[in-house]
Amino acid sequence: MKYKTHGVCSQEINFEIEGSKVAHVQFVGGCSGNTQGVSRLVEGMEVDDAIRRLEGIKCGFRPTSCPDQLSKALKEYKESH
C-alpha cells in the first residue's frame, strides 16, 4: 500500500501487511537513517502493536512525525481491509 504523508520530510510510505503483521516498510524521502530504523523495528510486528507504539510521536515542533504518519497509514489500511 502507498500512503501520502502530511507534515513531514518524507513524501510517501510504502508498506505491505502479511496476515496481521507489518511485512515491509519503505519511506520515500525523509531522514534516511531514522526512517530505515523505524522500518526495521516495525517489520514483523503486529499492526495494532505498531500503531500503539508509533501513534502521537512528534518531530520537534511539528504535530506529527514519520513514525506517527506510519501509524496513520496502518490505521487507514485496517479501515479499508
Kinemage of the C-alpha trace (Angstrom):
@kinemage 1
@onewidth
@group {chain A} dominant
@subgroup {mainchain}
@vectorlist {calphas} color= white
{ca met a 1} P 0.000 0.000 0.000
{ca lys a 2} L 1.132 3.549 -0.658
{ca tyr a 3} L 0.394 6.308 1.822
{ca lys a 4} L 0.958 10.001 1.042
{ca thr a 5} L 2.408 11.625 4.168
{ca his a 6} L 1.454 15.043 5.556
{ca gly a 7} L 3.549 17.493 7.572
{ca val a 8} L 6.838 15.555 7.494
{ca cys a 9} L 10.002 15.407 5.390
{ca ser a 10} L 9.162 12.051 3.802
{ca gln a 11} L 6.700 12.204 0.915
{ca glu a 12} L 5.310 8.682 0.967
{ca ile a 13} L 5.323 5.405 2.870
{ca asn a 14} L 5.105 2.102 1.018
{ca phe a 15} L 4.286 -0.946 3.109
{ca glu a 16} L 2.986 -4.494 2.997
{ca ile a 17} L 0.953 -6.430 5.519
{ca glu a 18} L 1.042 -10.220 5.754
{ca gly a 19} L -1.747 -11.580 7.898
{ca ser a 20} L -1.791 -9.240 10.884
{ca lys a 21} L 1.893 -8.275 10.722
{ca val a 22} L 3.854 -5.490 9.093
{ca ala a 23} L 5.983 -7.226 6.475
{ca his a 24} L 7.812 -4.425 4.689
{ca val a 25} L 8.087 -0.652 5.137
{ca gln a 26} L 9.842 1.871 2.901
{ca phe a 27} L 9.788 5.632 3.378
{ca val a 28} L 10.321 7.832 0.321
{ca gly a 29} L 12.385 10.820 1.402
{ca gly a 30} L 12.927 11.935 4.963
{ca cys a 31} L 15.883 11.287 7.241
{ca ser a 32} L 17.319 8.105 5.780
{ca gly a 33} L 18.812 6.672 8.971
{ca asn a 34} L 15.725 7.349 11.057
{ca thr a 35} L 13.249 6.021 8.522
{ca gln a 36} L 15.339 2.893 7.920
{ca gly a 37} L 15.481 2.336 11.679
{ca val a 38} L 11.723 2.711 12.102
{ca ser a 39} L 11.151 0.386 9.147
{ca arg a 40} L 13.364 -2.366 10.548
{ca leu a 41} L 11.895 -2.064 14.031
{ca val a 42} L 8.274 -2.486 12.931
{ca glu a 43} L 8.788 -5.229 10.356
{ca gly a 44} L 7.388 -8.439 11.842
{ca met a 45} L 5.380 -6.516 14.443
{ca glu a 46} L 1.615 -6.893 14.810
{ca val a 47} L -0.152 -3.991 13.085
{ca asp a 48} L -2.003 -2.985 16.273
{ca asp a 49} L 1.220 -3.012 18.302
{ca ala a 50} L 2.977 -0.837 15.714
{ca ile a 51} L 0.091 1.659 15.753
{ca arg a 52} L 0.082 1.788 19.544
{ca arg a 53} L 3.854 2.361 19.748
{ca leu a 54} L 4.134 4.966 16.972
{ca glu a 55} L 0.946 6.977 17.318
{ca gly a 56} L 1.375 10.507 18.624
{ca ile a 57} L 5.164 10.771 18.235
{ca lys a 58} L 6.101 14.334 17.289
{ca cys a 59} L 9.140 15.669 15.421
{ca gly a 60} L 10.402 18.860 17.035
{ca phe a 61} L 7.646 21.457 16.936
{ca arg a 62} L 5.668 19.581 14.303
{ca pro a 63} L 2.417 17.957 15.413
{ca thr a 64} L 3.412 14.694 13.683
{ca ser a 65} L 6.465 12.661 12.634
{ca cys a 66} L 7.375 9.897 10.192
{ca pro a 67} L 6.585 7.223 12.819
{ca asp a 68} L 3.233 8.920 13.558
{ca gln a 69} L 2.484 9.049 9.833
{ca leu a 70} L 3.188 5.316 9.632
{ca ser a 71} L 0.653 4.742 12.416
{ca lys a 72} L -1.898 6.740 10.386
{ca ala a 73} L -1.079 4.696 7.273
{ca leu a 74} L -1.567 1.446 9.200
{ca lys a 75} L -4.889 2.685 10.601
{ca glu a 76} L -6.049 3.591 7.113
{ca tyr a 77} L -5.063 0.108 5.930
{ca lys a 78} L -7.049 -1.507 8.752
{ca glu a 79} L -10.139 0.569 7.935
{ca ser a 80} L -10.035 -0.476 4.276
{ca his a 81} L -9.474 -4.206 4.882
